[in-house]
């Protein structure tokens, strides 16, 4: 996870995972979240498409992507 960008239970709806892409910019951190239904995320063949989509949110196709899952929610 990018330093200074934290996630909470509010970032992840029940039954979903949230993808977080980050990009360091002059003056700060740009980030984008993409909620994904857990059943869709379970399909390995769809995962790279979701990662690409959230990376577009920060304008960097190679941006790191964190998968946020809140267990026990």
Rosetta constraint file for C-alpha pairs under 8 A:
AtomPair CA 1 CA 5 HARMONIC 7.03 0.50
AtomPair CA 1 CA 6 HARMONIC 7.52 0.50
AtomPair CA 1 CA 66 HARMONIC 6.42 0.50
AtomPair CA 2 CA 6 HARMONIC 7.94 0.50
AtomPair CA 2 CA 22 HARMONIC 6.81 0.50
AtomPair CA 7 CA 11 HARMONIC 6.21 0.50
AtomPair CA 7 CA 68 HARMONIC 7.73 0.50
AtomPair CA 8 CA 12 HARMONIC 7.59 0.50
AtomPair CA 9 CA 13 HARMONIC 7.80 0.50
AtomPair CA 9 CA 70 HARMONIC 6.40 0.50
AtomPair CA 9 CA 73 HARMONIC 7.95 0.50
AtomPair CA 11 CA 18 HARMONIC 6.94 0.50
AtomPair CA 12 CA 16 HARMONIC 6.34 0.50
AtomPair CA 12 CA 17 HARMONIC 6.02 0.50
AtomPair CA 12 CA 18 HARMONIC 5.73 0.50
AtomPair CA 12 CA 35 HARMONIC 7.17 0.50
AtomPair CA 12 CA 68 HARMONIC 7.21 0.50
AtomPair CA 12 CA 69 HARMONIC 6.84 0.50
AtomPair CA 12 CA 70 HARMONIC 6.61 0.50
AtomPair CA 13 CA 17 HARMONIC 7.47 0.50
AtomPair CA 13 CA 35 HARMONIC 7.79 0.50
AtomPair CA 14 CA 73 HARMONIC 6.60 0.50
AtomPair CA 15 CA 37 HARMONIC 6.18 0.50
AtomPair CA 15 CA 38 HARMONIC 5.40 0.50
AtomPair CA 16 CA 35 HARMONIC 6.39 0.50
AtomPair CA 16 CA 36 HARMONIC 5.37 0.50
AtomPair CA 16 CA 37 HARMONIC 4.39 0.50
AtomPair CA 16 CA 38 HARMONIC 4.49 0.50
AtomPair CA 16 CA 69 HARMONIC 7.51 0.50
AtomPair CA 17 CA 35 HARMONIC 5.87 0.50
AtomPair CA 17 CA 36 HARMONIC 5.41 0.50
AtomPair CA 17 CA 37 HARMONIC 6.56 0.50
AtomPair CA 17 CA 38 HARMONIC 6.02 0.50
AtomPair CA 17 CA 41 HARMONIC 7.51 0.50
AtomPair CA 17 CA 67 HARMONIC 6.68 0.50
AtomPair CA 17 CA 68 HARMONIC 5.69 0.50
AtomPair CA 17 CA 69 HARMONIC 5.07 0.50
AtomPair CA 17 CA 70 HARMONIC 7.72 0.50
AtomPair CA 18 CA 33 HARMONIC 6.40 0.50
AtomPair CA 18 CA 34 HARMONIC 5.49 0.50
AtomPair CA 18 CA 35 HARMONIC 4.30 0.50
AtomPair CA 18 CA 36 HARMONIC 6.01 0.50
AtomPair CA 18 CA 67 HARMONIC 5.93 0.50
AtomPair CA 18 CA 68 HARMONIC 5.09 0.50
AtomPair CA 18 CA 69 HARMONIC 6.78 0.50
AtomPair CA 19 CA 33 HARMONIC 5.52 0.50
AtomPair CA 19 CA 34 HARMONIC 5.04 0.50
AtomPair CA 19 CA 35 HARMONIC 6.28 0.50
AtomPair CA 19 CA 36 HARMONIC 7.47 0.50
AtomPair CA 19 CA 51 HARMONIC 7.26 0.50
AtomPair CA 19 CA 54 HARMONIC 6.89 0.50
AtomPair CA 19 CA 65 HARMONIC 6.38 0.50
AtomPair CA 19 CA 66 HARMONIC 5.68 0.50
AtomPair CA 19 CA 67 HARMONIC 4.75 0.50
AtomPair CA 19 CA 68 HARMONIC 6.18 0.50
AtomPair CA 20 CA 31 HARMONIC 6.83 0.50
AtomPair CA 20 CA 32 HARMONIC 5.67 0.50
AtomPair CA 20 CA 33 HARMONIC 4.62 0.50
AtomPair CA 20 CA 34 HARMONIC 6.59 0.50
AtomPair CA 20 CA 54 HARMONIC 6.98 0.50
AtomPair CA 20 CA 65 HARMONIC 5.38 0.50
AtomPair CA 20 CA 66 HARMONIC 5.08 0.50
AtomPair CA 20 CA 67 HARMONIC 6.48 0.50
AtomPair CA 20 CA 68 HARMONIC 7.45 0.50
AtomPair CA 21 CA 31 HARMONIC 5.57 0.50
AtomPair CA 21 CA 32 HARMONIC 5.38 0.50
AtomPair CA 21 CA 33 HARMONIC 6.65 0.50
AtomPair CA 21 CA 54 HARMONIC 6.02 0.50
AtomPair CA 21 CA 55 HARMONIC 5.62 0.50
AtomPair CA 21 CA 57 HARMONIC 7.67 0.50
AtomPair CA 21 CA 58 HARMONIC 6.87 0.50
AtomPair CA 21 CA 63 HARMONIC 6.08 0.50
AtomPair CA 21 CA 64 HARMONIC 5.66 0.50
AtomPair CA 21 CA 65 HARMONIC 4.43 0.50
AtomPair CA 21 CA 66 HARMONIC 6.48 0.50
AtomPair CA 22 CA 29 HARMONIC 6.87 0.50
AtomPair CA 22 CA 30 HARMONIC 5.69 0.50
AtomPair CA 22 CA 31 HARMONIC 4.37 0.50
AtomPair CA 22 CA 32 HARMONIC 6.66 0.50
AtomPair CA 22 CA 55 HARMONIC 7.88 0.50
AtomPair CA 22 CA 58 HARMONIC 6.68 0.50
AtomPair CA 22 CA 63 HARMONIC 6.08 0.50
AtomPair CA 22 CA 64 HARMONIC 6.15 0.50
AtomPair CA 22 CA 65 HARMONIC 6.92 0.50
AtomPair CA 23 CA 29 HARMONIC 5.90 0.50
AtomPair CA 23 CA 30 HARMONIC 5.17 0.50
AtomPair CA 23 CA 31 HARMONIC 6.36 0.50
AtomPair CA 23 CA 58 HARMONIC 6.45 0.50
AtomPair CA 23 CA 60 HARMONIC 7.36 0.50
AtomPair CA 23 CA 63 HARMONIC 6.09 0.50
AtomPair CA 23 CA 64 HARMONIC 7.67 0.50
AtomPair CA 24 CA 28 HARMONIC 6.27 0.50
AtomPair CA 24 CA 29 HARMONIC 4.69 0.50
AtomPair CA 24 CA 30 HARMONIC 6.23 0.50
AtomPair CA 25 CA 29 HARMONIC 5.54 0.50
AtomPair CA 25 CA 30 HARMONIC 6.54 0.50
AtomPair CA 30 CA 58 HARMONIC 6.31 0.50
AtomPair CA 31 CA 57 HARMONIC 7.58 0.50
AtomPair CA 31 CA 58 HARMONIC 6.09 0.50
AtomPair CA 32 CA 54 HARMONIC 6.31 0.50
AtomPair CA 32 CA 55 HARMONIC 7.59 0.50
AtomPair CA 32 CA 57 HARMONIC 5.50 0.50
AtomPair CA 32 CA 58 HARMONIC 6.16 0.50
AtomPair CA 33 CA 54 HARMONIC 6.53 0.50
AtomPair CA 34 CA 50 HARMONIC 7.93 0.50
AtomPair CA 34 CA 54 HARMONIC 5.83 0.50
AtomPair CA 36 CA 40 HARMONIC 6.88 0.50
AtomPair CA 36 CA 41 HARMONIC 6.38 0.50
AtomPair CA 36 CA 50 HARMONIC 7.85 0.50
AtomPair CA 37 CA 41 HARMONIC 6.28 0.50
AtomPair CA 38 CA 42 HARMONIC 6.14 0.50
AtomPair CA 39 CA 43 HARMONIC 7.04 0.50
AtomPair CA 40 CA 46 HARMONIC 7.06 0.50
AtomPair CA 41 CA 46 HARMONIC 6.86 0.50
AtomPair CA 41 CA 47 HARMONIC 6.06 0.50
AtomPair CA 43 CA 47 HARMONIC 6.88 0.50
AtomPair CA 46 CA 50 HARMONIC 6.65 0.50
AtomPair CA 47 CA 51 HARMONIC 6.30 0.50
AtomPair CA 48 CA 52 HARMONIC 6.10 0.50
AtomPair CA 49 CA 53 HARMONIC 6.21 0.50
AtomPair CA 50 CA 54 HARMONIC 6.39 0.50
AtomPair CA 51 CA 55 HARMONIC 6.18 0.50
AtomPair CA 51 CA 65 HARMONIC 6.74 0.50
AtomPair CA 52 CA 56 HARMONIC 6.34 0.50
AtomPair CA 52 CA 61 HARMONIC 6.48 0.50
AtomPair CA 53 CA 57 HARMONIC 6.92 0.50
AtomPair CA 54 CA 58 HARMONIC 7.33 0.50
AtomPair CA 54 CA 65 HARMONIC 7.89 0.50
AtomPair CA 55 CA 59 HARMONIC 6.33 0.50
AtomPair CA 55 CA 60 HARMONIC 5.68 0.50
AtomPair CA 55 CA 61 HARMONIC 5.31 0.50
AtomPair CA 55 CA 62 HARMONIC 7.09 0.50
AtomPair CA 55 CA 63 HARMONIC 5.89 0.50
AtomPair CA 55 CA 64 HARMONIC 7.89 0.50
AtomPair CA 55 CA 65 HARMONIC 7.42 0.50
AtomPair CA 56 CA 60 HARMONIC 6.07 0.50
AtomPair CA 56 CA 61 HARMONIC 6.21 0.50
AtomPair CA 58 CA 63 HARMONIC 7.68 0.50
